[in-house]
Amino acid sequence: MFERKGEDDMKLIRTFVAAALALVVASGMAMAGDIKKVRVGTEGAYPPFNFVDSNGKLQGFDVDISQALCDKMKVECEFVAQDWDGIIPALLAKKYDAIIASMSITEERMKKVDFTNKYYQTPAKFVMKKGAGHADTSPAGMKGKVIGAQSSTTHSSYLEDNYKDSELKFYGTQDEANADLAAGRLDAILADSIVLWEWTTKSDDGKCCEFVGDDVLGEKWFGKGAGIAVRKEDGELKGMLNKALAEIIADGTYKKINDKYFPFSVY
């Protein structure tokens, strides 16, 4: 009698344990899908994309995009400033959940982290002296022209591979290339459009010059754009960010942020 009662008790206990475990697993799954806060790591030293204002607050295009994404996801955004050199290690150490800091999507970085779809891709552009009257910036159109760029950059590599009939001059800094164009020692320079926009609109010597030709693109040289980096195991967050990004592009929020910082599209 007592032995039979013990077996019945054990069966009952096993039933309760199984039910409890099922409840714990279900609860855990619900919590995993219930993200309430996203901690965003950014550098704070790359204006106008991210910078620290006079009040010590993070500002910039990256920060505004981050907040818009959090609003769409209905989660709280918490910003964390992080030096560039340690920005991926800090993500992996769980100091924050995502990097939104103008980080280019590269094969090397993808070995360590996952990326969302791009949220911007700044094209390269040519700049020439105002009134040069030259709009054809194709390799054939620039044959014989003297073109400058900063050395050891995506822009110098692009010129070397595609503008073999032009005279190419490479410089240690972008400022040196800009100065030679302003002085008339170059016919054109190729560089990041944001860098050139800053120079041509916000410096005295840059007012000599203007953009010419179309955007210069090519994943082989310029990568896949800037994406949001997340840990490889955080697929749910990556999916949420991609969905929110598509939504802010569709509803015009992205364009409003873009237009706040730039007179042209960076997407």
Buried (B, 14 or more C-beta within 10 A) or exposed (E): EEEEEEEEEEEEEEEEEEEEEEEEEEEEEEEEEEBEEBBBBBBBEBBBBBBBEEEEEBBBBBBBBBBBBBBBBEBEBBBBBBEBEEBBEBBEEEBBBBBBBBBBBEEEBBEEBBBBBBBBBBBBBBBBBEEBEBEEBEBEEBEEBBBBBBBEBBBBBBBEEBBEEBEBBBBEEBEBBBBBBBEEEBBBBBBBBBBBBBBBEEEEBBEBBBBBBEBBEBEEBBBBBBBBBBBEEBEEBBEBBBEBBEBBBEEEBBEEBBEEBBEBBBE
